[in-house]
Amino acid sequence: MNCRKVTTLIIDYLSATLDPQTRAVCNTHLYDCRDCVLFLETYRKSVEALRSLPSKEISLETRNRIRRFLEKRITQPARAC
Ligand SMILES: [Zn+2]
């Protein structure tokens, strides 16, 4: 598991749709990687901010847009994992 992989799984991770094995591997990585923890927190806050908006559901397009934005930010992490 590397940062890139964790990034692609973060939406599933937060929505608890990840299978237990993959989730455990993610947890192991997150335990060691501050960059990914920060990414996770940033993503979670983005989702919460969106949830506070009037529209009840986050459209797939919006989800994808946020993910692309955040992926771009983590493409060059402060340190390699
Ligand atoms: Zn990482």
PDB file of the backbone (N, CA, C, O) and the ligand in Angstrom, with CONECT records:
HET     ZN  A 101       1
ATOM      1  N   MET A   1       0.850  -1.196   0.000  1.00  0.00           N
ATOM      2  CA  MET A   1       0.000   0.000   0.000  1.00  0.00           C
ATOM      3  C   MET A   1       0.884   1.243   0.000  1.00  0.00           C
ATOM      4  O   MET A   1       1.773   1.386   0.839  1.00  0.00           O
ATOM      5  N   ASN A   2       0.629   2.137  -0.948  1.00  0.00           N
ATOM      6  CA  ASN A   2       1.361   3.395  -0.957  1.00  0.00           C
ATOM      7  C   ASN A   2       0.382   4.568  -0.919  1.00  0.00           C
ATOM      8  O   ASN A   2      -0.833   4.372  -0.942  1.00  0.00           O
ATOM      9  N   CYS A   3       0.911   5.765  -0.861  1.00  0.00           N
ATOM     10  CA  CYS A   3       0.069   6.961  -0.720  1.00  0.00           C
ATOM     11  C   CYS A   3      -0.936   7.075  -1.860  1.00  0.00           C
ATOM     12  O   CYS A   3      -2.108   7.387  -1.649  1.00  0.00           O
ATOM     13  N   ARG A   4      -0.461   6.822  -3.047  1.00  0.00           N
ATOM     14  CA  ARG A   4      -1.326   6.938  -4.229  1.00  0.00           C
ATOM     15  C   ARG A   4      -2.537   6.015  -4.100  1.00  0.00           C
ATOM     16  O   ARG A   4      -3.675   6.409  -4.354  1.00  0.00           O
ATOM     17  N   LYS A   5      -2.259   4.793  -3.705  1.00  0.00           N
ATOM     18  CA  LYS A   5      -3.312   3.788  -3.564  1.00  0.00           C
ATOM     19  C   LYS A   5      -4.304   4.184  -2.463  1.00  0.00           C
ATOM     20  O   LYS A   5      -5.518   4.068  -2.631  1.00  0.00           O
ATOM     21  N   VAL A   6      -3.770   4.645  -1.357  1.00  0.00           N
ATOM     22  CA  VAL A   6      -4.630   5.071  -0.253  1.00  0.00           C
ATOM     23  C   VAL A   6      -5.532   6.214  -0.710  1.00  0.00           C
ATOM     24  O   VAL A   6      -6.715   6.263  -0.373  1.00  0.00           O
ATOM     25  N   THR A   7      -4.953   7.132  -1.482  1.00  0.00           N
ATOM     26  CA  THR A   7      -5.712   8.273  -1.976  1.00  0.00           C
ATOM     27  C   THR A   7      -6.915   7.830  -2.805  1.00  0.00           C
ATOM     28  O   THR A   7      -8.009   8.382  -2.683  1.00  0.00           O
ATOM     29  N   THR A   8      -6.696   6.834  -3.642  1.00  0.00           N
ATOM     30  CA  THR A   8      -7.787   6.383  -4.502  1.00  0.00           C
ATOM     31  C   THR A   8      -8.868   5.648  -3.704  1.00  0.00           C
ATOM     32  O   THR A   8     -10.010   5.533  -4.148  1.00  0.00           O
ATOM     33  N   LEU A   9      -8.489   5.155  -2.523  1.00  0.00           N
ATOM     34  CA  LEU A   9      -9.448   4.385  -1.722  1.00  0.00           C
ATOM     35  C   LEU A   9     -10.150   5.214  -0.654  1.00  0.00           C
ATOM     36  O   LEU A   9     -11.038   4.724   0.042  1.00  0.00           O
ATOM     37  N   ILE A  10      -9.743   6.475  -0.532  1.00  0.00           N
ATOM     38  CA  ILE A  10     -10.175   7.273   0.609  1.00  0.00           C
ATOM     39  C   ILE A  10     -11.703   7.467   0.672  1.00  0.00           C
ATOM     40  O   ILE A  10     -12.281   7.486   1.759  1.00  0.00           O
ATOM     41  N   ILE A  11     -12.338   7.607  -0.468  1.00  0.00           N
ATOM     42  CA  ILE A  11     -13.790   7.794  -0.462  1.00  0.00           C
ATOM     43  C   ILE A  11     -14.488   6.551   0.076  1.00  0.00           C
ATOM     44  O   ILE A  11     -15.400   6.633   0.898  1.00  0.00           O
ATOM     45  N   ASP A  12     -14.037   5.402  -0.408  1.00  0.00           N
ATOM     46  CA  ASP A  12     -14.613   4.153   0.091  1.00  0.00           C
ATOM     47  C   ASP A  12     -14.287   3.953   1.569  1.00  0.00           C
ATOM     48  O   ASP A  12     -15.104   3.462   2.348  1.00  0.00           O
ATOM     49  N   TYR A  13     -13.084   4.343   1.920  1.00  0.00           N
ATOM     50  CA  TYR A  13     -12.653   4.215   3.317  1.00  0.00           C
ATOM     51  C   TYR A  13     -13.594   4.993   4.236  1.00  0.00           C
ATOM     52  O   TYR A  13     -14.038   4.482   5.264  1.00  0.00           O
ATOM     53  N   LEU A  14     -13.889   6.231   3.853  1.00  0.00           N
ATOM     54  CA  LEU A  14     -14.732   7.083   4.688  1.00  0.00           C
ATOM     55  C   LEU A  14     -16.199   6.669   4.647  1.00  0.00           C
ATOM     56  O   LEU A  14     -16.932   6.873   5.614  1.00  0.00           O
ATOM     57  N   SER A  15     -16.623   6.092   3.536  1.00  0.00           N
ATOM     58  CA  SER A  15     -18.025   5.696   3.440  1.00  0.00           C
ATOM     59  C   SER A  15     -18.219   4.267   3.932  1.00  0.00           C
ATOM     60  O   SER A  15     -19.318   3.717   3.859  1.00  0.00           O
ATOM     61  N   ALA A  16     -17.131   3.667   4.438  1.00  0.00           N
ATOM     62  CA  ALA A  16     -17.195   2.344   5.057  1.00  0.00           C
ATOM     63  C   ALA A  16     -17.646   1.253   4.097  1.00  0.00           C
ATOM     64  O   ALA A  16     -18.217   0.250   4.525  1.00  0.00           O
ATOM     65  N   THR A  17     -17.396   1.438   2.811  1.00  0.00           N
ATOM     66  CA  THR A  17     -17.754   0.403   1.852  1.00  0.00           C
ATOM     67  C   THR A  17     -16.540  -0.461   1.488  1.00  0.00           C
ATOM     68  O   THR A  17     -16.628  -1.392   0.688  1.00  0.00           O
ATOM     69  N   LEU A  18     -15.421  -0.121   2.099  1.00  0.00           N
ATOM     70  CA  LEU A  18     -14.199  -0.866   1.817  1.00  0.00           C
ATOM     71  C   LEU A  18     -14.264  -2.238   2.483  1.00  0.00           C
ATOM     72  O   LEU A  18     -14.788  -2.386   3.587  1.00  0.00           O
ATOM     73  N   ASP A  19     -13.722  -3.234   1.789  1.00  0.00           N
ATOM     74  CA  ASP A  19     -13.728  -4.554   2.428  1.00  0.00           C
ATOM     75  C   ASP A  19     -12.741  -4.532   3.603  1.00  0.00           C
ATOM     76  O   ASP A  19     -11.752  -3.800   3.581  1.00  0.00           O
ATOM     77  N   PRO A  20     -13.025  -5.340   4.623  1.00  0.00           N
ATOM     78  CA  PRO A  20     -12.248  -5.286   5.876  1.00  0.00           C
ATOM     79  C   PRO A  20     -10.744  -5.457   5.682  1.00  0.00           C
ATOM     80  O   PRO A  20      -9.950  -4.812   6.367  1.00  0.00           O
ATOM     81  N   GLN A  21     -10.357  -6.316   4.758  1.00  0.00           N
ATOM     82  CA  GLN A  21      -8.932  -6.559   4.546  1.00  0.00           C
ATOM     83  C   GLN A  21      -8.235  -5.306   4.012  1.00  0.00           C
ATOM     84  O   GLN A  21      -7.187  -4.899   4.515  1.00  0.00           O
ATOM     85  N   THR A  22      -8.842  -4.699   2.977  1.00  0.00           N
ATOM     86  CA  THR A  22      -8.254  -3.488   2.396  1.00  0.00           C
ATOM     87  C   THR A  22      -8.236  -2.367   3.424  1.00  0.00           C
ATOM     88  O   THR A  22      -7.288  -1.586   3.510  1.00  0.00           O
ATOM     89  N   ARG A  23      -9.305  -2.313   4.193  1.00  0.00           N
ATOM     90  CA  ARG A  23      -9.408  -1.290   5.229  1.00  0.00           C
ATOM     91  C   ARG A  23      -8.279  -1.437   6.259  1.00  0.00           C
ATOM     92  O   ARG A  23      -7.691  -0.450   6.702  1.00  0.00           O
ATOM     93  N   ALA A  24      -7.999  -2.662   6.619  1.00  0.00           N
ATOM     94  CA  ALA A  24      -6.927  -2.921   7.586  1.00  0.00           C
ATOM     95  C   ALA A  24      -5.579  -2.483   7.026  1.00  0.00           C
ATOM     96  O   ALA A  24      -4.755  -1.914   7.742  1.00  0.00           O
ATOM     97  N   VAL A  25      -5.360  -2.750   5.745  1.00  0.00           N
ATOM     98  CA  VAL A  25      -4.103  -2.347   5.112  1.00  0.00           C
ATOM     99  C   VAL A  25      -3.998  -0.831   5.087  1.00  0.00           C
ATOM    100  O   VAL A  25      -2.928  -0.270   5.326  1.00  0.00           O
ATOM    101  N   CYS A  26      -5.113  -0.169   4.796  1.00  0.00           N
ATOM    102  CA  CYS A  26      -5.156   1.305   4.810  1.00  0.00           C
ATOM    103  C   CYS A  26      -4.819   1.828   6.205  1.00  0.00           C
ATOM    104  O   CYS A  26      -4.043   2.772   6.360  1.00  0.00           O
ATOM    105  N   ASN A  27      -5.413   1.201   7.206  1.00  0.00           N
ATOM    106  CA  ASN A  27      -5.162   1.634   8.581  1.00  0.00           C
ATOM    107  C   ASN A  27      -3.681   1.527   8.924  1.00  0.00           C
ATOM    108  O   ASN A  27      -3.115   2.408   9.572  1.00  0.00           O
ATOM    109  N   THR A  28      -3.067   0.446   8.484  1.00  0.00           N
ATOM    110  CA  THR A  28      -1.642   0.253   8.738  1.00  0.00           C
ATOM    111  C   THR A  28      -0.835   1.372   8.102  1.00  0.00           C
ATOM    112  O   THR A  28       0.088   1.916   8.708  1.00  0.00           O
ATOM    113  N   HIS A  29      -1.198   1.705   6.867  1.00  0.00           N
ATOM    114  CA  HIS A  29      -0.481   2.788   6.183  1.00  0.00           C
ATOM    115  C   HIS A  29      -0.720   4.119   6.902  1.00  0.00           C
ATOM    116  O   HIS A  29       0.214   4.894   7.107  1.00  0.00           O
ATOM    117  N   LEU A  30      -1.955   4.376   7.278  1.00  0.00           N
ATOM    118  CA  LEU A  30      -2.297   5.643   7.927  1.00  0.00           C
ATOM    119  C   LEU A  30      -1.587   5.797   9.266  1.00  0.00           C
ATOM    120  O   LEU A  30      -1.302   6.908   9.713  1.00  0.00           O
ATOM    121  N   TYR A  31      -1.308   4.664   9.893  1.00  0.00           N
ATOM    122  CA  TYR A  31      -0.613   4.702  11.179  1.00  0.00           C
ATOM    123  C   TYR A  31       0.796   5.265  11.016  1.00  0.00           C
ATOM    124  O   TYR A  31       1.321   5.936  11.904  1.00  0.00           O
ATOM    125  N   ASP A  32       1.392   4.977   9.866  1.00  0.00           N
ATOM    126  CA  ASP A  32       2.775   5.385   9.611  1.00  0.00           C
ATOM    127  C   ASP A  32       2.897   6.680   8.826  1.00  0.00           C
ATOM    128  O   ASP A  32       3.944   7.328   8.857  1.00  0.00           O
ATOM    129  N   CYS A  33       1.835   7.064   8.122  1.00  0.00           N
ATOM    130  CA  CYS A  33       1.972   8.139   7.150  1.00  0.00           C
ATOM    131  C   CYS A  33       1.145   9.368   7.506  1.00  0.00           C
ATOM    132  O   CYS A  33      -0.077   9.395   7.354  1.00  0.00           O
ATOM    133  N   ARG A  34       1.850  10.368   7.980  1.00  0.00           N
ATOM    134  CA  ARG A  34       1.184  11.607   8.367  1.00  0.00           C
ATOM    135  C   ARG A  34       0.545  12.308   7.157  1.00  0.00           C
ATOM    136  O   ARG A  34      -0.522  12.910   7.271  1.00  0.00           O
ATOM    137  N   ASP A  35       1.201  12.222   6.022  1.00  0.00           N
ATOM    138  CA  ASP A  35       0.662  12.857   4.818  1.00  0.00           C
ATOM    139  C   ASP A  35      -0.729  12.341   4.488  1.00  0.00           C
ATOM    140  O   ASP A  35      -1.630  13.113   4.162  1.00  0.00           O
ATOM    141  N   CYS A  36      -0.889  11.040   4.576  1.00  0.00           N
ATOM    142  CA  CYS A  36      -2.185  10.458   4.245  1.00  0.00           C
ATOM    143  C   CYS A  36      -3.234  10.763   5.313  1.00  0.00           C
ATOM    144  O   CYS A  36      -4.414  10.921   4.999  1.00  0.00           O
ATOM    145  N   VAL A  37      -2.808  10.845   6.562  1.00  0.00           N
ATOM    146  CA  VAL A  37      -3.749  11.216   7.619  1.00  0.00           C
ATOM    147  C   VAL A  37      -4.258  12.633   7.368  1.00  0.00           C
ATOM    148  O   VAL A  37      -5.450  12.908   7.505  1.00  0.00           O
ATOM    149  N   LEU A  38      -3.340  13.528   6.998  1.00  0.00           N
ATOM    150  CA  LEU A  38      -3.730  14.906   6.688  1.00  0.00           C
ATOM    151  C   LEU A  38      -4.670  14.942   5.490  1.00  0.00           C
ATOM    152  O   LEU A  38      -5.648  15.689   5.463  1.00  0.00           O
ATOM    153  N   PHE A  39      -4.351  14.122   4.512  1.00  0.00           N
ATOM    154  CA  PHE A  39      -5.201  14.035   3.324  1.00  0.00           C
ATOM    155  C   PHE A  39      -6.607  13.563   3.701  1.00  0.00           C
ATOM    156  O   PHE A  39      -7.612  14.119   3.258  1.00  0.00           O
ATOM    157  N   LEU A  40      -6.642  12.531   4.523  1.00  0.00           N
ATOM    158  CA  LEU A  40      -7.916  11.979   4.981  1.00  0.00           C
ATOM    159  C   LEU A  40      -8.738  13.042   5.708  1.00  0.00           C
ATOM    160  O   LEU A  40      -9.936  13.187   5.464  1.00  0.00           O
ATOM    161  N   GLU A  41      -8.087  13.781   6.597  1.00  0.00           N
ATOM    162  CA  GLU A  41      -8.773  14.840   7.338  1.00  0.00           C
ATOM    163  C   GLU A  41      -9.281  15.943   6.405  1.00  0.00           C
ATOM    164  O   GLU A  41     -10.401  16.433   6.552  1.00  0.00           O
ATOM    165  N   THR A  42      -8.433  16.323   5.444  1.00  0.00           N
ATOM    166  CA  THR A  42      -8.829  17.354   4.485  1.00  0.00           C
ATOM    167  C   THR A  42     -10.035  16.900   3.693  1.00  0.00           C
ATOM    168  O   THR A  42     -10.976  17.663   3.475  1.00  0.00           O
ATOM    169  N   TYR A  43      -9.996  15.662   3.268  1.00  0.00           N
ATOM    170  CA  TYR A  43     -11.103  15.131   2.491  1.00  0.00           C
ATOM    171  C   TYR A  43     -12.381  15.081   3.327  1.00  0.00           C
ATOM    172  O   TYR A  43     -13.459  15.471   2.878  1.00  0.00           O
ATOM    173  N   ARG A  44     -12.225  14.590   4.552  1.00  0.00           N
ATOM    174  CA  ARG A  44     -13.388  14.471   5.433  1.00  0.00           C
ATOM    175  C   ARG A  44     -14.035  15.843   5.659  1.00  0.00           C
ATOM    176  O   ARG A  44     -15.258  15.983   5.629  1.00  0.00           O
ATOM    177  N   LYS A  45     -13.188  16.844   5.885  1.00  0.00           N
ATOM    178  CA  LYS A  45     -13.706  18.193   6.098  1.00  0.00           C
ATOM    179  C   LYS A  45     -14.404  18.736   4.849  1.00  0.00           C
ATOM    180  O   LYS A  45     -15.420  19.425   4.942  1.00  0.00           O
ATOM    181  N   SER A  46     -13.841  18.414   3.679  1.00  0.00           N
ATOM    182  CA  SER A  46     -14.467  18.846   2.428  1.00  0.00           C
ATOM    183  C   SER A  46     -15.857  18.250   2.295  1.00  0.00           C
ATOM    184  O   SER A  46     -16.812  18.930   1.920  1.00  0.00           O
ATOM    185  N   VAL A  47     -15.948  16.957   2.613  1.00  0.00           N
ATOM    186  CA  VAL A  47     -17.237  16.280   2.511  1.00  0.00           C
ATOM    187  C   VAL A  47     -18.230  16.865   3.507  1.00  0.00           C
ATOM    188  O   VAL A  47     -19.399  17.072   3.182  1.00  0.00           O
ATOM    189  N   GLU A  48     -17.758  17.129   4.722  1.00  0.00           N
ATOM    190  CA  GLU A  48     -18.639  17.709   5.735  1.00  0.00           C
ATOM    191  C   GLU A  48     -19.124  19.088   5.306  1.00  0.00           C
ATOM    192  O   GLU A  48     -20.289  19.434   5.502  1.00  0.00           O
ATOM    193  N   ALA A  49     -18.233  19.863   4.726  1.00  0.00           N
ATOM    194  CA  ALA A  49     -18.600  21.192   4.247  1.00  0.00           C
ATOM    195  C   ALA A  49     -19.674  21.085   3.168  1.00  0.00           C
ATOM    196  O   ALA A  49     -20.632  21.858   3.141  1.00  0.00           O
ATOM    197  N   LEU A  50     -19.492  20.114   2.285  1.00  0.00           N
ATOM    198  CA  LEU A  50     -20.473  19.917   1.224  1.00  0.00           C
ATOM    199  C   LEU A  50     -21.813  19.468   1.791  1.00  0.00           C
ATOM    200  O   LEU A  50     -22.873  19.858   1.302  1.00  0.00           O
ATOM    201  N   ARG A  51     -21.747  18.638   2.833  1.00  0.00           N
ATOM    202  CA  ARG A  51     -22.985  18.134   3.427  1.00  0.00           C
ATOM    203  C   ARG A  51     -23.788  19.240   4.073  1.00  0.00           C
ATOM    204  O   ARG A  51     -25.010  19.145   4.193  1.00  0.00           O
ATOM    205  N   SER A  52     -23.095  20.302   4.495  1.00  0.00           N
ATOM    206  CA  SER A  52     -23.793  21.400   5.150  1.00  0.00           C
ATOM    207  C   SER A  52     -24.487  22.307   4.128  1.00  0.00           C
ATOM    208  O   SER A  52     -25.250  23.201   4.493  1.00  0.00           O
ATOM    209  N   LEU A  53     -24.213  22.066   2.867  1.00  0.00           N
ATOM    210  CA  LEU A  53     -24.879  22.840   1.825  1.00  0.00           C
ATOM    211  C   LEU A  53     -26.333  22.387   1.693  1.00  0.00           C
ATOM    212  O   LEU A  53     -26.675  21.276   2.097  1.00  0.00           O
ATOM    213  N   PRO A  54     -27.190  23.243   1.129  1.00  0.00           N
ATOM    214  CA  PRO A  54     -28.618  22.923   1.011  1.00  0.00           C
ATOM    215  C   PRO A  54     -28.926  21.590   0.313  1.00  0.00           C
ATOM    216  O   PRO A  54     -29.818  20.857   0.740  1.00  0.00           O
ATOM    217  N   SER A  55     -28.199  21.285  -0.745  1.00  0.00           N
ATOM    218  CA  SER A  55     -28.514  20.048  -1.457  1.00  0.00           C
ATOM    219  C   SER A  55     -28.196  18.845  -0.578  1.00  0.00           C
ATOM    220  O   SER A  55     -27.154  18.798   0.076  1.00  0.00           O
ATOM    221  N   LYS A  56     -29.096  17.885  -0.569  1.00  0.00           N
ATOM    222  CA  LYS A  56     -28.964  16.774   0.369  1.00  0.00           C
ATOM    223  C   LYS A  56     -27.890  15.781  -0.031  1.00  0.00           C
ATOM    224  O   LYS A  56     -27.231  15.189   0.824  1.00  0.00           O
ATOM    225  N   GLU A  57     -27.721  15.603  -1.300  1.00  0.00           N
ATOM    226  CA  GLU A  57     -26.742  14.618  -1.743  1.00  0.00           C
ATOM    227  C   GLU A  57     -25.618  15.255  -2.542  1.00  0.00           C
ATOM    228  O   GLU A  57     -25.817  16.203  -3.301  1.00  0.00           O
ATOM    229  N   ILE A  58     -24.445  14.705  -2.346  1.00  0.00           N
ATOM    230  CA  ILE A  58     -23.302  15.162  -3.132  1.00  0.00           C
ATOM    231  C   ILE A  58     -23.342  14.410  -4.456  1.00  0.00           C
ATOM    232  O   ILE A  58     -23.310  13.179  -4.485  1.00  0.00           O
ATOM    233  N   SER A  59     -23.412  15.150  -5.531  1.00  0.00           N
ATOM    234  CA  SER A  59     -23.472  14.483  -6.827  1.00  0.00           C
ATOM    235  C   SER A  59     -22.164  13.771  -7.129  1.00  0.00           C
ATOM    236  O   SER A  59     -21.104  14.132  -6.617  1.00  0.00           O
ATOM    237  N   LEU A  60     -22.262  12.771  -7.955  1.00  0.00           N
ATOM    238  CA  LEU A  60     -21.084  12.007  -8.335  1.00  0.00           C
ATOM    239  C   LEU A  60     -20.042  12.921  -8.954  1.00  0.00           C
ATOM    240  O   LEU A  60     -18.841  12.775  -8.727  1.00  0.00           O
ATOM    241  N   GLU A  61     -20.535  13.867  -9.743  1.00  0.00           N
ATOM    242  CA  GLU A  61     -19.621  14.794 -10.400  1.00  0.00           C
ATOM    243  C   GLU A  61     -18.833  15.603  -9.369  1.00  0.00           C
ATOM    244  O   GLU A  61     -17.625  15.801  -9.502  1.00  0.00           O
ATOM    245  N   THR A  62     -19.538  16.059  -8.348  1.00  0.00           N
ATOM    246  CA  THR A  62     -18.878  16.837  -7.303  1.00  0.00           C
ATOM    247  C   THR A  62     -17.870  15.990  -6.550  1.00  0.00           C
ATOM    248  O   THR A  62     -16.757  16.432  -6.265  1.00  0.00           O
ATOM    249  N   ARG A  63     -18.269  14.771  -6.233  1.00  0.00           N
ATOM    250  CA  ARG A  63     -17.350  13.845  -5.562  1.00  0.00           C
ATOM    251  C   ARG A  63     -16.082  13.662  -6.376  1.00  0.00           C
ATOM    252  O   ARG A  63     -14.970  13.722  -5.853  1.00  0.00           O
ATOM    253  N   ASN A  64     -16.276  13.438  -7.661  1.00  0.00           N
ATOM    254  CA  ASN A  64     -15.126  13.221  -8.531  1.00  0.00           C
ATOM    255  C   ASN A  64     -14.251  14.460  -8.621  1.00  0.00           C
ATOM    256  O   ASN A  64     -13.024  14.375  -8.679  1.00  0.00           O
ATOM    257  N   ARG A  65     -14.913  15.618  -8.630  1.00  0.00           N
ATOM    258  CA  ARG A  65     -14.158  16.856  -8.730  1.00  0.00           C
ATOM    259  C   ARG A  65     -13.296  17.056  -7.477  1.00  0.00           C
ATOM    260  O   ARG A  65     -12.130  17.437  -7.567  1.00  0.00           O
ATOM    261  N   ILE A  66     -13.880  16.795  -6.329  1.00  0.00           N
ATOM    262  CA  ILE A  66     -13.123  16.924  -5.079  1.00  0.00           C
ATOM    263  C   ILE A  66     -11.961  15.938  -5.060  1.00  0.00           C
ATOM    264  O   ILE A  66     -10.840  16.273  -4.677  1.00  0.00           O
ATOM    265  N   ARG A  67     -12.258  14.719  -5.481  1.00  0.00           N
ATOM    266  CA  ARG A  67     -11.212  13.707  -5.449  1.00  0.00           C
ATOM    267  C   ARG A  67     -10.053  14.079  -6.370  1.00  0.00           C
ATOM    268  O   ARG A  67      -8.883  13.924  -6.020  1.00  0.00           O
ATOM    269  N   ARG A  68     -10.411  14.577  -7.566  1.00  0.00           N
ATOM    270  CA  ARG A  68      -9.353  14.983  -8.490  1.00  0.00           C
ATOM    271  C   ARG A  68      -8.509  16.104  -7.889  1.00  0.00           C
ATOM    272  O   ARG A  68      -7.282  16.109  -7.988  1.00  0.00           O
ATOM    273  N   PHE A  69      -9.204  17.050  -7.263  1.00  0.00           N
ATOM    274  CA  PHE A  69      -8.525  18.172  -6.632  1.00  0.00           C
ATOM    275  C   PHE A  69      -7.566  17.684  -5.547  1.00  0.00           C
ATOM    276  O   PHE A  69      -6.413  18.109  -5.487  1.00  0.00           O
ATOM    277  N   LEU A  70      -8.053  16.795  -4.700  1.00  0.00           N
ATOM    278  CA  LEU A  70      -7.228  16.312  -3.602  1.00  0.00           C
ATOM    279  C   LEU A  70      -6.111  15.400  -4.094  1.00  0.00           C
ATOM    280  O   LEU A  70      -5.005  15.409  -3.555  1.00  0.00           O
ATOM    281  N   GLU A  71      -6.413  14.614  -5.121  1.00  0.00           N
ATOM    282  CA  GLU A  71      -5.368  13.741  -5.673  1.00  0.00           C
ATOM    283  C   GLU A  71      -4.221  14.569  -6.227  1.00  0.00           C
ATOM    284  O   GLU A  71      -3.049  14.211  -6.106  1.00  0.00           O
ATOM    285  N   LYS A  72      -4.596  15.692  -6.841  1.00  0.00           N
ATOM    286  CA  LYS A  72      -3.574  16.567  -7.397  1.00  0.00           C
ATOM    287  C   LYS A  72      -2.658  17.081  -6.290  1.00  0.00           C
ATOM    288  O   LYS A  72      -1.447  17.217  -6.468  1.00  0.00           O
ATOM    289  N   ARG A  73      -3.269  17.358  -5.154  1.00  0.00           N
ATOM    290  CA  ARG A  73      -2.496  17.880  -4.030  1.00  0.00           C
ATOM    291  C   ARG A  73      -1.531  16.855  -3.462  1.00  0.00           C
ATOM    292  O   ARG A  73      -0.469  17.208  -2.949  1.00  0.00           O
ATOM    293  N   ILE A  74      -1.903  15.583  -3.554  1.00  0.00           N
ATOM    294  CA  ILE A  74      -1.060  14.560  -2.941  1.00  0.00           C
ATOM    295  C   ILE A  74      -0.158  13.875  -3.969  1.00  0.00           C
ATOM    296  O   ILE A  74       0.599  12.964  -3.634  1.00  0.00           O
ATOM    297  N   THR A  75      -0.246  14.317  -5.207  1.00  0.00           N
ATOM    298  CA  THR A  75       0.608  13.722  -6.239  1.00  0.00           C
ATOM    299  C   THR A  75       2.077  13.922  -5.900  1.00  0.00           C
ATOM    300  O   THR A  75       2.925  13.084  -6.204  1.00  0.00           O
ATOM    301  N   GLN A  76       2.354  15.051  -5.264  1.00  0.00           N
ATOM    302  CA  GLN A  76       3.729  15.305  -4.844  1.00  0.00           C
ATOM    303  C   GLN A  76       3.777  15.471  -3.338  1.00  0.00           C
ATOM    304  O   GLN A  76       3.841  16.590  -2.829  1.00  0.00           O
ATOM    305  N   PRO A  77       3.746  14.349  -2.625  1.00  0.00           N
ATOM    306  CA  PRO A  77       3.741  14.418  -1.160  1.00  0.00           C
ATOM    307  C   PRO A  77       5.056  14.971  -0.628  1.00  0.00           C
ATOM    308  O   PRO A  77       6.090  14.933  -1.295  1.00  0.00           O
ATOM    309  N   ALA A  78       4.983  15.483   0.587  1.00  0.00           N
ATOM    310  CA  ALA A  78       6.162  16.081   1.202  1.00  0.00           C
ATOM    311  C   ALA A  78       7.302  15.066   1.293  1.00  0.00           C
ATOM    312  O   ALA A  78       8.474  15.418   1.159  1.00  0.00           O
ATOM    313  N   ARG A  79       6.946  13.822   1.520  1.00  0.00           N
ATOM    314  CA  ARG A  79       7.985  12.787   1.546  1.00  0.00           C
ATOM    315  C   ARG A  79       7.428  11.528   0.894  1.00  0.00           C
ATOM    316  O   ARG A  79       6.217  11.310   0.869  1.00  0.00           O
ATOM    317  N   ALA A  80       8.304  10.727   0.382  1.00  0.00           N
ATOM    318  CA  ALA A  80       7.875   9.488  -0.253  1.00  0.00           C
ATOM    319  C   ALA A  80       7.624   8.437   0.808  1.00  0.00           C
ATOM    320  O   ALA A  80       8.353   8.356   1.797  1.00  0.00           O
ATOM    321  N   CYS A  81       6.599   7.636   0.603  1.00  0.00           N
ATOM    322  CA  CYS A  81       6.321   6.543   1.523  1.00  0.00           C
ATOM    323  C   CYS A  81       6.604   5.234   0.814  1.00  0.00           C
ATOM    324  O   CYS A  81       6.438   4.165   1.403  1.00  0.00           O
TER     325      CYS A  81
HETATM  326 ZN    ZN A 101       0.840   7.779   2.721  1.00  0.00          ZN2+
END
